[in-house]
Amino acid sequence: SSGINAEYGWKSEAVVSTQSTGNFVDYEDFITGKDLARADGKERSVLGGVIPCILKFVTAVFFISLTFVLPYNYEPFFDDEWRATSPSWYVTGYLLLVCFLTRCNYYFAWILADAVSNLSGFGYNGVDSNGREQWNKITNVYPHKTECSSSLKLLIDNWNVGTANWLRRVCYERSPYSPTNMTYLLSATWHGFYPGYYGCFLSMSFFLLTSRKLRRVVRPHFLSSPGMKMFYDVLTTICSLILINFASIQLCLLSFERNYILYRYFLGLPHIICAVIYIFCPKPKAKTQ
């Protein structure tokens, strides 16, 4: 049963290329018991994953409970009368809430899978500086970091972590040209052939490149005081959530017709604003030794 539960840690990317991404080695250490050894020479407790499992289970239940307390769907947005009679701020807020509740389903599935794996003994990742055991080796999402990241890159790095590592190793680090665009194109193709998949991932690639360029130029001007830095972090957190929601909602809408309605309602402003920034933002100064 431990081997079956550990399959949760393989995730979809491991089906294609486990050995080239390192997951095969982690799994082999688990089934042979090599992961029981700690760096300090002591052997970890076999029941060490119980407490992390319980905490993750409670967290998973919390997120799935939100989807029952706040029933949601995208259908009202496609009602012409609803869009025409509702204020723009209300429509935008409704879509942001729906996107968050959609993510809650992913939080539930990934955190529950992580908890089951920990309960079977899979996911041990050594000890921290205080000697506490860490059970995050196959953790696939960090909700608090995803929802409160001060940059688009940090947000993406904490979402679907296993797949992100796979994409980085098999595509980003091997692509001779435009690795970011090639990586997101591969991700879209991996998902399937609905237009929404390509709209989502190519938008994310464009938003990420733009935010990276802007951050290198603007951020140094906000590091002069803690207050300025806090203002910058709050502003970039809000902008990151808006951009990621606008991109990810396309993945859920799937069809070209529904995504066209989305773009038409918002006039394509996220892409237009990012295009202006990307074109007119000066190149960051090269780092010196």
Secondary structure as GFF3:
##gff-version 3
##sequence-region A 1 289
A	DSSP	alpha_helix	2	6	.	.	.	ID=ss1
A	DSSP	three_ten_helix	7	9	.	.	.	ID=ss2
A	DSSP	alpha_helix	13	21	.	.	.	ID=ss3
A	DSSP	alpha_helix	23	32	.	.	.	ID=ss4
A	DSSP	three_ten_helix	34	36	.	.	.	ID=ss5
A	DSSP	alpha_helix	50	69	.	.	.	ID=ss6
A	DSSP	three_ten_helix	75	78	.	.	.	ID=ss7
A	DSSP	alpha_helix	80	85	.	.	.	ID=ss8
A	DSSP	alpha_helix	88	119	.	.	.	ID=ss9
A	DSSP	alpha_helix	143	147	.	.	.	ID=ss10
A	DSSP	alpha_helix	152	157	.	.	.	ID=ss11
A	DSSP	alpha_helix	161	167	.	.	.	ID=ss12
A	DSSP	pi_helix	168	172	.	.	.	ID=ss13
A	DSSP	alpha_helix	179	191	.	.	.	ID=ss14
A	DSSP	alpha_helix	195	218	.	.	.	ID=ss15
A	DSSP	three_ten_helix	219	222	.	.	.	ID=ss16
A	DSSP	alpha_helix	226	253	.	.	.	ID=ss17
A	DSSP	alpha_helix	256	266	.	.	.	ID=ss18
A	DSSP	alpha_helix	269	280	.	.	.	ID=ss19
###
